[in-house]
Amino acid sequence: MKNNHPVDDRKAGYLSAAPLGILLLLLFVAPMLVVFGFSFTEPNTFRILQNPSFKNYQEIFQYGYYQSLLWSFGLSLIATAISFALMYPIAFGMAKIFKRFALIITVIIVIMLFVAEDTRMFGWDLSLMRGGMLMGPLQEWFGLTIPTPLNHTWIIVFGLFYSYSPFMLYCTLYGLSMVPDEIRAAARDLGASRARVLFEIDLPLAMPGIVVGWLLTFALSVGAIASAKLLARQSVIVAAQEIETAFNYSQNWPLGAALVVLLVIVVASVAFYALGKIDLDGILGVKK
Amino acid sequence: MRNLNGKHWYLYGYAGLYLIFNLIPFIALAFVSFGTSSFVLFPMEEFSTEFYTQAFQSGTIHTTAMTSFKIAIFVTIISMIVGFFGALAFARYRWRFRSVFQKFILLPIFFPQAVLGLALSLWFNTLNIDQSWQTAMLAHLVWITPIATLIAAIPAYSFDANLEDAAFDLGATRFQVFREITLPLLWPGVVAAGMFAFLLSWGNFALSLYTDGVDQTLPQYLFSRMTQGYTPVVPAVAVMAAGLSILVIGAMLLISWMVRVYRQRRSVSNLVEFAPEAAP
């Protein structure tokens, strides 16, 4: 008789983790270390091996580069909160009420997500510009002259909401689909108000999905560049753009690297904090 | 018991509004792509397919579309292989660093893509690697393989390890078990992961922006023409690129539907074979 467990779980675990692990070590961890190293070199230099210097970080605070980081964090946080508030009812409908309609929504949104983000943003540009698809007919047919919302700071929040609210929608939906209907029905039968069901059953039980939704929407928004560039036409400089400028136009890699390090520290600490709170096996392995 | 699923027409209406909101930019792109001039002015008076013809004849568009396609094909194949094994490590095997691994592979997904691209470009520079479509493909992999792994991990969770053990007990070799049990059970997840990998790579803009050197991907070419030198060729190509995505998703839905029907038929025919009186 052969051994009952010829597959050694531990060995198999290391082996099957190896391809992805090596790929990420070479193409994710190593580049991050290089960026980290560059952030401590003299400004406007291109060699990583030299005496460490904190000049880049000083410059960031001295010349106000940090403002673009603050703009990005602030606008992203607002866009994330708005996404959650506006997407929750739809996620609820898709999880508990809609049947066929939920599938239709999914198919349409998934199709749209696979069209390049900048292209979709350009579609908004064409709609909102003066004489555009939304503004032109209003002017021509109704004589309404509405100033175009483009080129304002707040249009960035609009663009972020447009681009990333589907991620919030699906994460919240995933969370809500983990809430058993029996518990909700039982609470209602026992006389709980709708608000109580929301705050004491739906939100706590859907929390893993909601946390991932906030995290994903925030992280994507912080790194976004298309909405600021195409819709707001650089009325504020967001972080990703400041970093791009430092690397490409100013050719100041150390400054760009230092900005990346600051951005990453914030995003990574938010991510680690949030991911530490949830159980991934519970989310992905859930059986309905 | 109270009825929890009442009429809720307002929720339907609200969700419908959100869908319309999402469609607006596509409608604008479609309108403009049939325009006659490079000057955008609504309401439009004349329509033509002139810019579609131009798009088909443009050499740059052929080249950039081929670059995007090449990258997407390689990303798909590599993501399927890496995602398959990654999913086993993520969900199937109990090993020491499993929870660390699970969190570690999520980090690139949460990472700003443009910044990831810049960091990689700095890294390639440090290694003295010339940037081309191959380096852009590597950049896509950093973001896409973790997502492929997550998608492939979902069926790996419901994997019944006893099936493997049973096959070993019956004398199957390690390779036979892999080919006859492990791979077929995880295959649907791997195929889904591959489809997603293709679509994510095909539409990606931010990752290739700083990593493809002399080569240019289609989304990148479109972006450069949006910001300067705009002609309706841009929306025409965008509409066609979106069309390809829709075809791929349509194929995906069709395949998953056919697999379901096939399985149902097969389970019914098995039933007929073993217990004819119980078949419907």
HADDOCK unambig.tbl for C-alpha pairs under 7 A between the chains (distance, minus, plus):
assign (segid A and resid 2 and name CA) (segid B and resid 169 and name CA) 6.10 0.50 0.50
assign (segid A and resid 4 and name CA) (segid B and resid 165 and name CA) 6.36 0.50 0.50
assign (segid A and resid 4 and name CA) (segid B and resid 169 and name CA) 6.54 0.50 0.50
assign (segid A and resid 5 and name CA) (segid B and resid 165 and name CA) 6.28 0.50 0.50
assign (segid A and resid 9 and name CA) (segid B and resid 93 and name CA) 5.14 0.50 0.50
assign (segid A and resid 9 and name CA) (segid B and resid 94 and name CA) 5.68 0.50 0.50
assign (segid A and resid 9 and name CA) (segid B and resid 95 and name CA) 6.21 0.50 0.50
assign (segid A and resid 10 and name CA) (segid B and resid 94 and name CA) 6.37 0.50 0.50
assign (segid A and resid 10 and name CA) (segid B and resid 95 and name CA) 4.49 0.50 0.50
assign (segid A and resid 10 and name CA) (segid B and resid 96 and name CA) 6.93 0.50 0.50
assign (segid A and resid 12 and name CA) (segid B and resid 93 and name CA) 6.87 0.50 0.50
assign (segid A and resid 13 and name CA) (segid B and resid 89 and name CA) 4.91 0.50 0.50
assign (segid A and resid 13 and name CA) (segid B and resid 93 and name CA) 5.36 0.50 0.50
assign (segid A and resid 13 and name CA) (segid B and resid 94 and name CA) 6.81 0.50 0.50
assign (segid A and resid 13 and name CA) (segid B and resid 95 and name CA) 5.44 0.50 0.50
assign (segid A and resid 16 and name CA) (segid B and resid 85 and name CA) 4.67 0.50 0.50
assign (segid A and resid 16 and name CA) (segid B and resid 86 and name CA) 5.88 0.50 0.50
assign (segid A and resid 16 and name CA) (segid B and resid 88 and name CA) 6.41 0.50 0.50
assign (segid A and resid 16 and name CA) (segid B and resid 89 and name CA) 5.42 0.50 0.50
assign (segid A and resid 17 and name CA) (segid B and resid 85 and name CA) 6.48 0.50 0.50
assign (segid A and resid 17 and name CA) (segid B and resid 86 and name CA) 5.24 0.50 0.50
assign (segid A and resid 17 and name CA) (segid B and resid 89 and name CA) 5.15 0.50 0.50
assign (segid A and resid 19 and name CA) (segid B and resid 82 and name CA) 5.86 0.50 0.50
assign (segid A and resid 20 and name CA) (segid B and resid 82 and name CA) 5.80 0.50 0.50
assign (segid A and resid 20 and name CA) (segid B and resid 86 and name CA) 6.07 0.50 0.50
assign (segid A and resid 24 and name CA) (segid B and resid 142 and name CA) 6.38 0.50 0.50
assign (segid A and resid 27 and name CA) (segid B and resid 142 and name CA) 6.45 0.50 0.50
assign (segid A and resid 28 and name CA) (segid B and resid 142 and name CA) 6.69 0.50 0.50
assign (segid A and resid 31 and name CA) (segid B and resid 119 and name CA) 5.67 0.50 0.50
assign (segid A and resid 31 and name CA) (segid B and resid 120 and name CA) 5.64 0.50 0.50
assign (segid A and resid 31 and name CA) (segid B and resid 123 and name CA) 5.07 0.50 0.50
assign (segid A and resid 32 and name CA) (segid B and resid 119 and name CA) 6.54 0.50 0.50
assign (segid A and resid 34 and name CA) (segid B and resid 123 and name CA) 6.48 0.50 0.50
assign (segid A and resid 35 and name CA) (segid B and resid 119 and name CA) 6.24 0.50 0.50
assign (segid A and resid 90 and name CA) (segid B and resid 11 and name CA) 6.92 0.50 0.50
assign (segid A and resid 90 and name CA) (segid B and resid 15 and name CA) 5.69 0.50 0.50
assign (segid A and resid 93 and name CA) (segid B and resid 11 and name CA) 6.50 0.50 0.50
assign (segid A and resid 97 and name CA) (segid B and resid 5 and name CA) 5.94 0.50 0.50
assign (segid A and resid 111 and name CA) (segid B and resid 245 and name CA) 6.82 0.50 0.50
assign (segid A and resid 111 and name CA) (segid B and resid 246 and name CA) 5.98 0.50 0.50
assign (segid A and resid 114 and name CA) (segid B and resid 199 and name CA) 5.83 0.50 0.50
assign (segid A and resid 114 and name CA) (segid B and resid 200 and name CA) 6.25 0.50 0.50
assign (segid A and resid 114 and name CA) (segid B and resid 203 and name CA) 5.72 0.50 0.50
assign (segid A and resid 114 and name CA) (segid B and resid 245 and name CA) 6.47 0.50 0.50
assign (segid A and resid 115 and name CA) (segid B and resid 203 and name CA) 5.36 0.50 0.50
assign (segid A and resid 115 and name CA) (segid B and resid 242 and name CA) 5.44 0.50 0.50
assign (segid A and resid 116 and name CA) (segid B and resid 203 and name CA) 4.26 0.50 0.50
assign (segid A and resid 116 and name CA) (segid B and resid 204 and name CA) 5.80 0.50 0.50
assign (segid A and resid 116 and name CA) (segid B and resid 205 and name CA) 6.39 0.50 0.50
assign (segid A and resid 116 and name CA) (segid B and resid 219 and name CA) 6.22 0.50 0.50
assign (segid A and resid 118 and name CA) (segid B and resid 223 and name CA) 6.56 0.50 0.50
assign (segid A and resid 119 and name CA) (segid B and resid 238 and name CA) 6.65 0.50 0.50
assign (segid A and resid 120 and name CA) (segid B and resid 25 and name CA) 6.00 0.50 0.50
assign (segid A and resid 120 and name CA) (segid B and resid 26 and name CA) 6.88 0.50 0.50
assign (segid A and resid 123 and name CA) (segid B and resid 25 and name CA) 3.88 0.50 0.50
assign (segid A and resid 123 and name CA) (segid B and resid 26 and name CA) 6.01 0.50 0.50
assign (segid A and resid 123 and name CA) (segid B and resid 28 and name CA) 5.66 0.50 0.50
assign (segid A and resid 123 and name CA) (segid B and resid 29 and name CA) 5.31 0.50 0.50
assign (segid A and resid 124 and name CA) (segid B and resid 25 and name CA) 4.84 0.50 0.50
assign (segid A and resid 126 and name CA) (segid B and resid 28 and name CA) 6.21 0.50 0.50
assign (segid A and resid 127 and name CA) (segid B and resid 25 and name CA) 6.56 0.50 0.50
assign (segid A and resid 127 and name CA) (segid B and resid 28 and name CA) 5.91 0.50 0.50
assign (segid A and resid 131 and name CA) (segid B and resid 41 and name CA) 4.94 0.50 0.50
assign (segid A and resid 131 and name CA) (segid B and resid 42 and name CA) 5.42 0.50 0.50
assign (segid A and resid 132 and name CA) (segid B and resid 40 and name CA) 6.75 0.50 0.50
assign (segid A and resid 132 and name CA) (segid B and resid 41 and name CA) 5.89 0.50 0.50
assign (segid A and resid 132 and name CA) (segid B and resid 42 and name CA) 5.45 0.50 0.50
assign (segid A and resid 133 and name CA) (segid B and resid 28 and name CA) 6.07 0.50 0.50
assign (segid A and resid 133 and name CA) (segid B and resid 42 and name CA) 5.46 0.50 0.50
assign (segid A and resid 136 and name CA) (segid B and resid 41 and name CA) 6.73 0.50 0.50
assign (segid A and resid 136 and name CA) (segid B and resid 42 and name CA) 4.72 0.50 0.50
assign (segid A and resid 136 and name CA) (segid B and resid 43 and name CA) 6.01 0.50 0.50
assign (segid A and resid 137 and name CA) (segid B and resid 42 and name CA) 6.09 0.50 0.50
assign (segid A and resid 137 and name CA) (segid B and resid 43 and name CA) 5.42 0.50 0.50
assign (segid A and resid 189 and name CA) (segid B and resid 1 and name CA) 6.01 0.50 0.50
assign (segid A and resid 189 and name CA) (segid B and resid 2 and name CA) 6.66 0.50 0.50
assign (segid A and resid 216 and name CA) (segid B and resid 110 and name CA) 5.99 0.50 0.50
assign (segid A and resid 219 and name CA) (segid B and resid 110 and name CA) 5.58 0.50 0.50
assign (segid A and resid 219 and name CA) (segid B and resid 111 and name CA) 6.47 0.50 0.50
assign (segid A and resid 219 and name CA) (segid B and resid 112 and name CA) 6.44 0.50 0.50
assign (segid A and resid 220 and name CA) (segid B and resid 110 and name CA) 6.88 0.50 0.50
assign (segid A and resid 220 and name CA) (segid B and resid 112 and name CA) 5.86 0.50 0.50
assign (segid A and resid 222 and name CA) (segid B and resid 112 and name CA) 6.86 0.50 0.50
assign (segid A and resid 223 and name CA) (segid B and resid 112 and name CA) 4.14 0.50 0.50
assign (segid A and resid 223 and name CA) (segid B and resid 113 and name CA) 6.52 0.50 0.50
assign (segid A and resid 223 and name CA) (segid B and resid 114 and name CA) 6.56 0.50 0.50
assign (segid A and resid 223 and name CA) (segid B and resid 115 and name CA) 6.91 0.50 0.50
assign (segid A and resid 240 and name CA) (segid B and resid 114 and name CA) 6.83 0.50 0.50
assign (segid A and resid 240 and name CA) (segid B and resid 115 and name CA) 6.63 0.50 0.50
assign (segid A and resid 260 and name CA) (segid B and resid 115 and name CA) 6.95 0.50 0.50
assign (segid A and resid 284 and name CA) (segid B and resid 154 and name CA) 6.01 0.50 0.50
assign (segid A and resid 285 and name CA) (segid B and resid 154 and name CA) 6.56 0.50 0.50
assign (segid A and resid 285 and name CA) (segid B and resid 157 and name CA) 5.42 0.50 0.50
